[in-house]
Amino acid sequence: MTLPINRIVIYTKKLPEMVAFYTRFFGFTAHQRDKDRIVELRPHHGGLTILLHSAATSQKEGQALIKLVFDVENVETSCAEFKLAGLDFGPVHKAEGYAFANAKDPSNNPISISSRAMTS
């Protein structure tokens, strides 16, 4: 059986900052049910829904071995646009036919913009 991945949970101690980050820079819309501890960040044009959950005191932020990758047509142009909006990515790296650049979200989780999906 093959099942699609539609949601990913990120544990955070900075819930308001994380909501602001992903809605501002990546265009997600925040939704929260009454009395629910989870905030859903839904993408406007399809893709993975991010579920933000308050982290326990014992949990360390940014320690998971995952990275959220956002597909873009042109990494250099996107880096410049993000910089104007207030998000600095690191240097643009060139790989086998595509490029990518890395940054961190407010909870220190790694994120990336990449043109890899555009080069299939």
N, CA, C and O atoms as a Tinker XYZ file with bonds, in Angstrom:
   480  protein
     1  N      0.843000   -1.179000    0.000000    73     2
     2  CA     0.000000    0.000000    0.000000    64     1     3
     3  C      0.888000    1.242000    0.000000    63     2     4     5
     4  O      1.870000    1.314000    0.738000    81     3
     5  N      0.537000    2.206000   -0.823000    73     3     6
     6  CA     1.255000    3.473000   -0.872000    64     5     7
     7  C      0.341000    4.563000   -0.325000    63     6     8     9
     8  O     -0.782000    4.739000   -0.797000    81     7
     9  N      0.826000    5.283000    0.661000    73     7    10
    10  CA     0.051000    6.357000    1.259000    64     9    11
    11  C      0.792000    7.673000    1.089000    63    10    12    13
    12  O      2.003000    7.724000    1.306000    81    11
    13  N      0.098000    8.737000    0.708000    73    11    14
    14  CA     0.761000   10.032000    0.540000    64    13    15
    15  C      1.061000   10.674000    1.889000    63    14    16    17
    16  O      0.348000   10.446000    2.865000    81    15
    17  N      2.110000   11.470000    1.937000    73    15    18
    18  CA     2.412000   12.270000    3.118000    64    17    19
    19  C      1.754000   13.621000    2.901000    63    18    20    21
    20  O      2.076000   14.326000    1.945000    81    19
    21  N      0.844000   13.980000    3.776000    73    19    22
    22  CA     0.111000   15.227000    3.634000    64    21    23
    23  C      0.384000   16.231000    4.743000    63    22    24    25
    24  O      0.110000   17.420000    4.580000    81    23
    25  N      0.919000   15.769000    5.868000    73    23    26
    26  CA     1.167000   16.644000    6.999000    64    25    27
    27  C      2.475000   16.269000    7.675000    63    26    28    29
    28  O      2.901000   15.114000    7.663000    81    27
    29  N      3.098000   17.284000    8.266000    73    27    30
    30  CA     4.286000   17.066000    9.078000    64    29    31
    31  C      4.108000   17.889000   10.349000    63    30    32    33
    32  O      3.628000   19.022000   10.297000    81    31
    33  N      4.493000   17.323000   11.490000    73    31    34
    34  CA     4.386000   18.013000   12.778000    64    33    35
    35  C      5.743000   18.595000   13.141000    63    34    36    37
    36  O      6.763000   17.907000   13.090000    81    35
    37  N      5.741000   19.866000   13.508000    73    35    38
    38  CA     6.942000   20.515000   14.024000    64    37    39
    39  C      6.649000   20.909000   15.469000    63    38    40    41
    40  O      5.699000   21.644000   15.737000    81    39
    41  N      7.460000   20.423000   16.389000    73    39    42
    42  CA     7.334000   20.797000   17.794000    64    41    43
    43  C      8.132000   22.074000   18.017000    63    42    44    45
    44  O      9.270000   22.189000   17.561000    81    43
    45  N      7.530000   23.041000   18.725000    73    43    46
    46  CA     8.172000   24.331000   18.896000    64    45    47
    47  C      7.844000   24.954000   20.242000    63    46    48    49
    48  O      6.776000   24.723000   20.809000    81    47
    49  N      8.768000   25.735000   20.735000    73    47    50
    50  CA     8.538000   26.533000   21.936000    64    49    51
    51  C      8.257000   27.980000   21.546000    63    50    52    53
    52  O      8.122000   28.845000   22.411000    81    51
    53  N      8.171000   28.238000   20.256000    73    51    54
    54  CA     7.963000   29.587000   19.734000    64    53    55
    55  C      6.777000   29.596000   18.773000    63    54    56    57
    56  O      6.912000   29.996000   17.617000    81    55
    57  N      5.640000   29.163000   19.246000    73    55    58
    58  CA     4.468000   29.003000   18.392000    64    57    59
    59  C      4.085000   30.288000   17.649000    63    58    60    61
    60  O      3.933000   30.231000   16.429000    81    59
    61  N      3.921000   31.441000   18.307000    73    59    62
    62  CA     3.540000   32.648000   17.556000    64    61    63
    63  C      4.583000   33.047000   16.505000    63    62    64    65
    64  O      4.226000   33.485000   15.411000    81    63
    65  N      5.869000   32.897000   16.836000    73    63    66
    66  CA     6.925000   33.253000   15.891000    64    65    67
    67  C      6.919000   32.324000   14.678000    63    66    68    69
    68  O      7.140000   32.760000   13.548000    81    67
    69  N      6.663000   31.039000   14.928000    73    67    70
    70  CA     6.624000   30.064000   13.837000    64    69    71
    71  C      5.435000   30.340000   12.908000    63    70    72    73
    72  O      5.573000   30.272000   11.686000    81    71
    73  N      4.265000   30.653000   13.489000    73    71    74
    74  CA     3.095000   30.982000   12.669000    64    73    75
    75  C      3.413000   32.199000   11.806000    63    74    76    77
    76  O      3.151000   32.197000   10.603000    81    75
    77  N      3.970000   33.225000   12.415000    73    75    78
    78  CA     4.306000   34.446000   11.671000    64    77    79
    79  C      5.321000   34.165000   10.562000    63    78    80    81
    80  O      5.185000   34.686000    9.455000    81    79
    81  N      6.327000   33.355000   10.845000    73    79    82
    82  CA     7.383000   33.035000    9.877000    64    81    83
    83  C      6.817000   32.336000    8.645000    63    82    84    85
    84  O      7.047000   32.781000    7.520000    81    83
    85  N      6.079000   31.243000    8.847000    73    83    86
    86  CA     5.598000   30.461000    7.712000    64    85    87
    87  C      4.459000   31.152000    6.960000    63    86    88    89
    88  O      4.306000   30.939000    5.757000    81    87
    89  N      3.661000   31.971000    7.641000    73    87    90
    90  CA     2.619000   32.703000    6.914000    64    89    91
    91  C      3.229000   33.865000    6.141000    63    90    92    93
    92  O      2.817000   34.143000    5.015000    81    91
    93  N      4.204000   34.543000    6.731000    73    91    94
    94  CA     4.805000   35.710000    6.064000    64    93    95
    95  C      5.676000   35.316000    4.878000    63    94    96    97
    96  O      5.522000   35.852000    3.780000    81    95
    97  N      6.584000   34.384000    5.101000    73    95    98
    98  CA     7.570000   34.100000    4.065000    64    97    99
    99  C      7.142000   33.041000    3.054000    63    98   100   101
   100  O      7.623000   33.044000    1.921000    81    99
   101  N      6.248000   32.137000    3.443000    73    99   102
   102  CA     5.901000   31.039000    2.543000    64   101   103
   103  C      4.418000   30.970000    2.202000    63   102   104   105
   104  O      3.980000   30.029000    1.541000    81   103
   105  N      3.633000   31.962000    2.648000    73   103   106
   106  CA     2.245000   32.089000    2.222000    64   105   107
   107  C      1.273000   31.080000    2.799000    63   106   108   109
   108  O      0.194000   30.890000    2.239000    81   107
   109  N      1.618000   30.424000    3.903000    73   107   110
   110  CA     0.681000   29.502000    4.537000    64   109   111
   111  C     -0.418000   30.296000    5.234000    63   110   112   113
   112  O     -0.227000   31.462000    5.582000    81   111
   113  N     -1.560000   29.661000    5.434000    73   111   114
   114  CA    -2.656000   30.239000    6.202000    64   113   115
   115  C     -2.792000   29.438000    7.490000    63   114   116   117
   116  O     -2.841000   28.208000    7.464000    81   115
   117  N     -2.853000   30.143000    8.620000    73   115   118
   118  CA    -2.949000   29.481000    9.919000    64   117   119
   119  C     -4.407000   29.196000   10.268000    63   118   120   121
   120  O     -5.278000   30.048000   10.093000    81   119
   121  N     -4.660000   27.977000   10.767000    73   119   122
   122  CA    -5.989000   27.553000   11.208000    64   121   123
   123  C     -5.828000   26.841000   12.547000    63   122   124   125
   124  O     -4.928000   26.019000   12.720000    81   123
   125  N     -6.708000   27.166000   13.490000    73   123   126
   126  CA    -6.669000   26.488000   14.783000    64   125   127
   127  C     -8.097000   26.263000   15.259000    63   126   128   129
   128  O     -8.897000   27.196000   15.327000    81   127
   129  N     -8.404000   25.018000   15.587000    73   127   130
   130  CA    -9.733000   24.687000   16.096000    64   129   131
   131  C     -9.853000   25.169000   17.546000    63   130   132   133
   132  O     -8.852000   25.296000   18.251000    81   131
   133  N    -11.069000   25.432000   17.973000    73   131   134
   134  CA   -11.296000   25.833000   19.362000    64   133   135
   135  C    -10.717000   24.798000   20.319000    63   134   136   137
   136  O    -10.947000   23.598000   20.165000    81   135
   137  N     -9.975000   25.267000   21.293000    73   135   138
   138  CA    -9.389000   24.439000   22.359000    64   137   139
   139  C     -8.383000   23.415000   21.845000    63   138   140   141
   140  O     -8.070000   22.454000   22.549000    81   139
   141  N     -7.875000   23.602000   20.639000    73   139   142
   142  CA    -6.871000   22.688000   20.075000    64   141   143
   143  C     -5.490000   23.280000   20.304000    63   142   144   145
   144  O     -5.296000   24.485000   20.146000    81   143
   145  N     -4.525000   22.437000   20.678000    73   143   146
   146  CA    -3.158000   22.901000   20.903000    64   145   147
   147  C     -2.360000   22.989000   19.611000    63   146   148   149
   148  O     -1.278000   23.577000   19.594000    81   147
   149  N     -2.873000   22.417000   18.535000    73   147   150
   150  CA    -2.147000   22.386000   17.267000    64   149   151
   151  C     -2.629000   23.509000   16.358000    63   150   152   153
   152  O     -3.831000   23.744000   16.229000    81   151
   153  N     -1.682000   24.201000   15.729000    73   151   154
   154  CA    -2.002000   25.185000   14.703000    64   153   155
   155  C     -1.659000   24.557000   13.358000    63   154   156   157
   156  O     -0.530000   24.117000   13.144000    81   155
   157  N     -2.629000   24.515000   12.457000    73   155   158
   158  CA    -2.403000   23.994000   11.104000    64   157   159
   159  C     -1.977000   25.139000   10.210000    63   158   160   161
   160  O     -2.619000   26.188000   10.182000    81   159
   161  N     -0.902000   24.937000    9.484000    73   159   162
   162  CA    -0.472000   25.889000    8.469000    64   161   163
   163  C     -0.751000   25.251000    7.120000    63   162   164   165
   164  O     -0.078000   24.303000    6.714000    81   163
   165  N     -1.741000   25.778000    6.439000    73   163   166
   166  CA    -2.181000   25.195000    5.168000    64   165   167
   167  C     -1.609000   25.991000    3.998000    63   166   168   169
   168  O     -1.646000   27.222000    4.003000    81   167
   169  N     -1.078000   25.287000    2.993000    73   167   170
   170  CA    -0.557000   25.971000    1.819000    64   169   171
   171  C     -1.702000   26.447000    0.934000    63   170   172   173
   172  O     -2.775000   25.844000    0.907000    81   171
   173  N     -1.460000   27.532000    0.213000    73   171   174
   174  CA    -2.500000   28.088000   -0.665000    64   173   175
   175  C     -2.695000   27.271000   -1.933000    63   174   176   177
   176  O     -3.817000   27.168000   -2.428000    81   175
   177  N     -1.627000   26.687000   -2.470000    73   175   178
   178  CA    -1.704000   26.040000   -3.776000    64   177   179
   179  C     -1.290000   24.584000   -3.709000    63   178   180   181
   180  O     -0.542000   24.126000   -4.572000    81   179
   181  N     -1.745000   23.848000   -2.725000    73   179   182
   182  CA    -1.408000   22.444000   -2.599000    64   181   183
   183  C     -0.065000   22.234000   -1.945000    63   182   184   185
   184  O      0.733000   23.165000   -1.833000    81   183
   185  N      0.178000   21.050000   -1.526000    73   183   186
   186  CA     1.424000   20.716000   -0.860000    64   185   187
   187  C      1.174000   20.276000    0.571000    63   186   188   189
   188  O      0.033000   20.083000    0.989000    81   187
   189  N      2.226000   20.126000    1.291000    73   187   190
   190  CA     2.222000   19.613000    2.646000    64   189   191
   191  C      1.655000   20.621000    3.640000    63   190   192   193
   192  O      1.990000   21.804000    3.584000    81   191
   193  N      0.800000   20.159000    4.547000    73   191   194
   194  CA     0.315000   20.986000    5.652000    64   193   195
   195  C      1.273000   20.810000    6.821000    63   194   196   197
   196  O      1.647000   19.689000    7.164000    81   195
   197  N      1.669000   21.926000    7.431000    73   195   198
   198  CA     2.547000   21.896000    8.597000    64   197   199
   199  C      1.681000   22.026000    9.837000    63   198   200   201
   200  O      0.869000   22.945000    9.942000    81   199
   201  N      1.854000   21.101000   10.777000    73   199   202
   202  CA     1.152000   21.165000   12.049000    64   201   203
   203  C      2.153000   21.618000   13.107000    63   202   204   205
   204  O      3.155000   20.946000   13.350000    81   203
   205  N      1.876000   22.760000   13.735000    73   203   206
   206  CA     2.741000   23.271000   14.790000    64   205   207
   207  C      2.178000   22.839000   16.138000    63   206   208   209
   208  O      1.009000   23.082000   16.436000    81   207
   209  N      3.010000   22.203000   16.945000    73   207   210
   210  CA     2.601000   21.671000   18.245000    64   209   211
   211  C      3.564000   22.193000   19.293000    63   210   212   213
   212  O      4.775000   22.195000   19.074000    81   211
   213  N      3.043000   22.636000   20.428000    73   211   214
   214  CA     3.913000   23.123000   21.501000    64   213   215
   215  C      4.839000   22.012000   21.972000    63   214   216   217
   216  O      4.404000   20.892000   22.237000    81   215
   217  N      6.120000   22.340000   22.072000    73   215   218
   218  CA     7.122000   21.360000   22.499000    64   217   219
   219  C      7.115000   21.240000   24.016000    63   218   220   221
   220  O      6.866000   22.210000   24.731000    81   219
   221  N      7.392000   20.038000   24.489000    73   219   222
   222  CA     7.544000   19.810000   25.926000    64   221   223
   223  C      8.840000   20.468000   26.391000    63   222   224   225
   224  O      9.748000   20.701000   25.594000    81   223
   225  N      8.916000   20.760000   27.666000    73   223   226
   226  CA    10.115000   21.402000   28.221000    64   225   227
   227  C     11.361000   20.581000   27.945000    63   226   228   229
   228  O     12.440000   21.136000   27.738000    81   227
   229  N     11.217000   19.263000   27.942000    73   227   230
   230  CA    12.372000   18.387000   27.750000    64   229   231
   231  C     12.825000   18.296000   26.291000    63   230   232   233
   232  O     13.935000   17.836000   26.024000    81   231
   233  N     11.994000   18.723000   25.353000    73   231   234
   234  CA    12.343000   18.630000   23.932000    64   233   235
   235  C     13.267000   19.771000   23.529000    63   234   236   237
   236  O     13.060000   20.922000   23.912000    81   235
   237  N     14.299000   19.430000   22.743000    73   235   238
   238  CA    15.197000   20.436000   22.190000    64   237   239
   239  C     14.711000   20.814000   20.805000    63   238   240   241
   240  O     14.355000   19.949000   20.005000    81   239
   241  N     14.697000   22.106000   20.526000    73   239   242
   242  CA    14.269000   22.556000   19.212000    64   241   243
   243  C     15.402000   22.406000   18.196000    63   242   244   245
   244  O     16.580000   22.507000   18.536000    81   243
   245  N     15.019000   22.162000   16.946000    73   243   246
   246  CA    15.986000   22.111000   15.863000    64   245   247
   247  C     16.897000   20.896000   15.893000    63   246   248   249
   248  O     17.942000   20.913000   15.243000    81   247
   249  N     16.545000   19.845000   16.619000    73   247   250
   250  CA    17.405000   18.678000   16.742000    64   249   251
   251  C     17.004000   17.519000   15.838000    63   250   252   253
   252  O     17.735000   16.533000   15.743000    81   251
   253  N     15.866000   17.619000   15.181000    73   251   254
   254  CA    15.422000   16.535000   14.302000    64   253   255
   255  C     16.269000   16.519000   13.036000    63   254   256   257
   256  O     16.781000   17.552000   12.604000    81   255
   257  N     16.407000   15.360000   12.460000    73   255   258
   258  CA    17.192000   15.226000   11.236000    64   257   259
   259  C     16.292000   15.327000   10.011000    63   258   260   261
   260  O     16.229000   14.415000    9.187000    81   259
   261  N     15.606000   16.443000    9.914000    73   259   262
   262  CA    14.760000   16.722000    8.749000    64   261   263
   263  C     15.060000   18.136000    8.265000    63   262   264   265
   264  O     15.644000   18.947000    8.984000    81   263
   265  N     14.652000   18.409000    7.051000    73   263   266
   266  CA    14.752000   19.759000    6.504000    64   265   267
   267  C     13.517000   19.963000    5.643000    63   266   268   269
   268  O     13.162000   19.096000    4.844000    81   267
   269  N     12.864000   21.104000    5.804000    73   267   270
   270  CA    11.739000   21.446000    4.947000    64   269   271
   271  C     12.290000   22.113000    3.695000    63   270   272   273
   272  O     13.050000   23.076000    3.779000    81   271
   273  N     11.902000   21.596000    2.536000    73   271   274
   274  CA    12.398000   22.126000    1.261000    64   273   275
   275  C     11.226000   22.723000    0.494000    63   274   276   277
   276  O     10.211000   22.063000    0.272000    81   275
   277  N     11.381000   23.986000    0.091000    73   275   278
   278  CA    10.378000   24.685000   -0.683000    64   277   279
   279  C     10.886000   24.825000   -2.116000    63   278   280   281
   280  O     11.994000   25.308000   -2.350000    81   279
   281  N     10.058000   24.394000   -3.073000    73   279   282
   282  CA    10.441000   24.428000   -4.480000    64   281   283
   283  C     10.301000   25.834000   -5.045000    63   282   284   285
   284  O      9.282000   26.494000   -4.843000    81   283
   285  N     11.329000   26.286000   -5.753000    73   283   286
   286  CA    11.312000   27.583000   -6.439000    64   285   287
   287  C     11.898000   27.391000   -7.831000    63   286   288   289
   288  O     12.694000   26.479000   -8.053000    81   287
   289  N     11.510000   28.235000   -8.756000    73   287   290
   290  CA    12.051000   28.176000  -10.115000    64   289   291
   291  C     13.508000   28.619000  -10.155000    63   290   292   293
   292  O     14.345000   27.967000  -10.778000    81   291
   293  N     13.809000   29.747000   -9.476000    73   291   294
   294  CA    15.137000   30.341000   -9.534000    64   293   295
   295  C     15.596000   30.679000   -8.122000    63   294   296   297
   296  O     15.030000   31.565000   -7.481000    81   295
   297  N     16.608000   29.989000   -7.639000    73   295   298
   298  CA    17.066000   30.145000   -6.260000    64   297   299
   299  C     17.664000   31.532000   -6.022000    63   298   300   301
   300  O     17.380000   32.158000   -5.001000    81   299
   301  N     18.483000   32.014000   -6.944000    73   299   302
   302  CA    19.109000   33.327000   -6.767000    64   301   303
   303  C     18.063000   34.429000   -6.664000    63   302   304   305
   304  O     18.133000   35.276000   -5.774000    81   303
   305  N     17.097000   34.416000   -7.571000    73   303   306
   306  CA    16.027000   35.414000   -7.552000    64   305   307
   307  C     15.207000   35.294000   -6.272000    63   306   308   309
   308  O     14.873000   36.301000   -5.647000    81   307
   309  N     14.888000   34.080000   -5.890000    73   307   310
   310  CA    14.101000   33.863000   -4.676000    64   309   311
   311  C     14.846000   34.331000   -3.431000    63   310   312   313
   312  O     14.245000   34.922000   -2.535000    81   311
   313  N     16.158000   34.069000   -3.368000    73   311   314
   314  CA    16.952000   34.540000   -2.226000    64   313   315
   315  C     16.868000   36.062000   -2.110000    63   314   316   317
   316  O     16.711000   36.598000   -1.013000    81   315
   317  N     16.971000   36.749000   -3.237000    73   315   318
   318  CA    16.901000   38.213000   -3.235000    64   317   319
   319  C     15.519000   38.684000   -2.770000    63   318   320   321
   320  O     15.419000   39.646000   -2.008000    81   319
   321  N     14.463000   38.017000   -3.219000    73   319   322
   322  CA    13.102000   38.391000   -2.813000    64   321   323
   323  C     12.890000   38.151000   -1.323000    63   322   324   325
   324  O     12.298000   38.983000   -0.636000    81   323
   325  N     13.375000   37.008000   -0.821000    73   323   326
   326  CA    13.252000   36.719000    0.610000    64   325   327
   327  C     14.042000   37.736000    1.438000    63   326   328   329
   328  O     13.585000   38.175000    2.493000    81   327
   329  N     15.211000   38.101000    0.959000    73   327   330
   330  CA    16.044000   39.080000    1.684000    64   329   331
   331  C     15.305000   40.415000    1.811000    63   330   332   333
   332  O     15.327000   41.036000    2.873000    81   331
   333  N     14.656000   40.856000    0.742000    73   331   334
   334  CA    13.877000   42.097000    0.788000    64   333   335
   335  C     12.737000   41.997000    1.804000    63   334   336   337
   336  O     12.353000   42.991000    2.420000    81   335
   337  N     12.205000   40.790000    1.970000    73   335   338
   338  CA    11.106000   40.571000    2.918000    64   337   339
   339  C     11.606000   40.355000    4.346000    63   338   340   341
   340  O     10.809000   40.343000    5.284000    81   339
   341  N     12.926000   40.184000    4.521000    73   339   342
   342  CA    13.484000   40.045000    5.866000    64   341   343
   343  C     14.006000   38.674000    6.241000    63   342   344   345
   344  O     14.324000   38.443000    7.407000    81   343
   345  N     14.105000   37.749000    5.282000    73   343   346
   346  CA    14.632000   36.413000    5.553000    64   345   347
   347  C     15.903000   36.207000    4.733000    63   346   348   349
   348  O     15.874000   36.224000    3.502000    81   347
   349  N     17.014000   36.014000    5.433000    73   347   350
   350  CA    18.293000   35.800000    4.755000    64   349   351
   351  C     18.601000   34.314000    4.644000    63   350   352   353
   352  O     18.641000   33.594000    5.642000    81   351
   353  N     18.815000   33.872000    3.416000    73   351   354
   354  CA    19.300000   32.518000    3.172000    64   353   355
   355  C     20.815000   32.578000    3.070000    63   354   356   357
   356  O     21.386000   33.633000    2.790000    81   355
   357  N     21.457000   31.454000    3.295000    73   355   358
   358  CA    22.901000   31.368000    3.144000    64   357   359
   359  C     23.276000   31.372000    1.678000    63   358   360   361
   360  O     22.445000   31.670000    0.819000    81   359
   361  N     24.532000   31.042000    1.387000    73   359   362
   362  CA    24.985000   31.053000   -0.002000    64   361   363
   363  C     24.217000   30.056000   -0.872000    63   362   364   365
   364  O     23.723000   29.034000   -0.395000    81   363
   365  N     24.135000   30.383000   -2.145000    73   363   366
   366  CA    23.497000   29.486000   -3.117000    64   365   367
   367  C     24.509000   28.409000   -3.486000    63   366   368   369
   368  O     25.636000   28.704000   -3.884000    81   367
   369  N     24.085000   27.159000   -3.346000    73   367   370
   370  CA    24.936000   26.018000   -3.693000    64   369   371
   371  C     24.467000   25.443000   -5.021000    63   370   372   373
   372  O     23.264000   25.318000   -5.255000    81   371
   373  N     25.399000   25.095000   -5.883000    73   371   374
   374  CA    25.090000   24.481000   -7.181000    64   373   375
   375  C     25.316000   22.982000   -7.069000    63   374   376   377
   376  O     26.344000   22.535000   -6.560000    81   375
   377  N     24.353000   22.214000   -7.545000    73   375   378
   378  CA    24.459000   20.755000   -7.534000    64   377   379
   379  C     24.300000   20.253000   -8.973000    63   378   380   381
   380  O     24.480000   21.018000   -9.921000    81   379
   381  N     23.970000   18.997000   -9.131000    73   379   382
   382  CA    23.816000   18.391000  -10.455000    64   381   383
   383  C     22.582000   18.935000  -11.169000    63   382   384   385
   384  O     21.530000   18.296000  -11.147000    81   383
   385  N     22.690000   20.097000  -11.797000    73   383   386
   386  CA    21.602000   20.655000  -12.578000    64   385   387
   387  C     20.596000   21.476000  -11.796000    63   386   388   389
   388  O     19.589000   21.905000  -12.361000    81   387
   389  N     20.834000   21.706000  -10.528000    73   387   390
   390  CA    19.922000   22.526000   -9.738000    64   389   391
   391  C     20.715000   23.308000   -8.700000    63   390   392   393
   392  O     21.919000   23.113000   -8.539000    81   391
   393  N     20.010000   24.205000   -7.995000    73   391   394
   394  CA    20.645000   25.020000   -6.962000    64   393   395
   395  C     19.783000   24.985000   -5.709000    63   394   396   397
   396  O     18.596000   24.664000   -5.770000    81   395
   397  N     20.389000   25.321000   -4.565000    73   395   398
   398  CA    19.636000   25.404000   -3.315000    64   397   399
   399  C     20.342000   26.359000   -2.366000    63   398   400   401
   400  O     21.529000   26.647000   -2.521000    81   399
   401  N     19.600000   26.845000   -1.384000    73   399   402
   402  CA    20.136000   27.705000   -0.336000    64   401   403
   403  C     19.413000   27.368000    0.963000    63   402   404   405
   404  O     18.250000   26.964000    0.945000    81   403
   405  N     20.094000   27.533000    2.074000    73   403   406
   406  CA    19.580000   27.100000    3.373000    64   405   407
   407  C     19.373000   28.264000    4.334000    63   406   408   409
   408  O     20.020000   29.306000    4.228000    81   407
   409  N     18.447000   28.058000    5.279000    73   407   410
   410  CA    18.191000   29.009000    6.353000    64   409   411
   411  C     17.617000   28.218000    7.533000    63   410   412   413
   412  O     17.553000   26.989000    7.489000    81   411
   413  N     17.205000   28.919000    8.573000    73   411   414
   414  CA    16.575000   28.297000    9.749000    64   413   415
   415  C     15.290000   29.040000   10.062000    63   414   416   417
   416  O     15.179000   30.242000    9.820000    81   415
   417  N     14.310000   28.307000   10.609000    73   415   418
   418  CA    13.079000   28.954000   11.060000    64   417   419
   419  C     13.268000   29.434000   12.506000    63   418   420   421
   420  O     14.330000   29.201000   13.082000    81   419
   421  N     12.277000   30.091000   13.106000    73   419   422
   422  CA    12.458000   30.612000   14.459000    64   421   423
   423  C     12.757000   29.562000   15.529000    63   422   424   425
   424  O     13.307000   29.899000   16.577000    81   423
   425  N     12.407000   28.303000   15.288000    73   423   426
   426  CA    12.727000   27.239000   16.236000    64   425   427
   427  C     14.012000   26.513000   15.870000    63   426   428   429
   428  O     14.298000   25.437000   16.395000    81   427
   429  N     14.782000   27.105000   14.969000    73   427   430
   430  CA    16.096000   26.591000   14.566000    64   429   431
   431  C     16.029000   25.318000   13.726000    63   430   432   433
   432  O     17.008000   24.576000   13.649000    81   431
   433  N     14.876000   25.059000   13.092000    73   431   434
   434  CA    14.764000   23.929000   12.170000    64   433   435
   435  C     15.338000   24.332000   10.817000    63   434   436   437
   436  O     15.129000   25.460000   10.372000    81   435
   437  N     16.063000   23.423000   10.155000    73   435   438
   438  CA    16.612000   23.751000    8.844000    64   437   439
   439  C     15.515000   23.809000    7.778000    63   438   440   441
   440  O     14.624000   22.961000    7.732000    81   439
   441  N     15.604000   24.822000    6.932000    73   439   442
   442  CA    14.725000   24.952000    5.773000    64   441   443
   443  C     15.602000   25.235000    4.559000    63   442   444   445
   444  O     16.754000   25.647000    4.692000    81   443
   445  N     15.046000   25.010000    3.385000    73   443   446
   446  CA    15.810000   25.200000    2.159000    64   445   447
   447  C     14.880000   25.630000    1.041000    63   446   448   449
   448  O     13.705000   25.262000    1.024000    81   447
   449  N     15.408000   26.410000    0.105000    73   447   450
   450  CA    14.717000   26.626000   -1.163000    64   449   451
   451  C     15.578000   25.944000   -2.226000    63   450   452   453
   452  O     16.807000   26.016000   -2.195000    81   451
   453  N     14.903000   25.284000   -3.165000    73   451   454
   454  CA    15.626000   24.448000   -4.122000    64   453   455
   455  C     14.923000   24.457000   -5.478000    63   454   456   457
   456  O     13.697000   24.521000   -5.562000    81   455
   457  N     15.717000   24.391000   -6.516000    73   455   458
   458  CA    15.168000   24.268000   -7.878000    64   457   459
   459  C     15.235000   22.824000   -8.368000    63   458   460   461
   460  O     14.978000   22.568000   -9.545000    81   459
   461  N     15.569000   21.886000   -7.504000    73   459   462
   462  CA    15.714000   20.479000   -7.890000    64   461   463
   463  C     14.441000   19.921000   -8.557000    63   462   464   465
   464  O     14.538000   19.221000   -9.565000    81   463
   465  N     13.269000   20.218000   -8.016000    73   463   466
   466  CA    12.016000   19.679000   -8.555000    64   465   467
   467  C     11.733000   20.203000   -9.955000    63   466   468   469
   468  O     10.960000   19.600000  -10.699000    81   467
   469  N     12.345000   21.310000  -10.314000    73   467   470
   470  CA    12.108000   21.917000  -11.622000    64   469   471
   471  C     12.981000   21.300000  -12.713000    63   470   472   473
   472  O     12.820000   21.619000  -13.891000    81   471
   473  N     13.896000   20.425000  -12.329000    73   471   474
   474  CA    14.861000   19.879000  -13.288000    64   473   475
   475  C     14.665000   18.389000  -13.544000    63   474   476   477
   476  O     15.619000   17.693000  -13.891000    81   475
   477  N     13.460000   17.900000  -13.379000    73   475   478
   478  CA    13.244000   16.449000  -13.529000    64   477   479
   479  C     13.293000   15.985000  -14.936000    63   478   480
   480  O     13.127000   14.793000  -15.199000    81   479
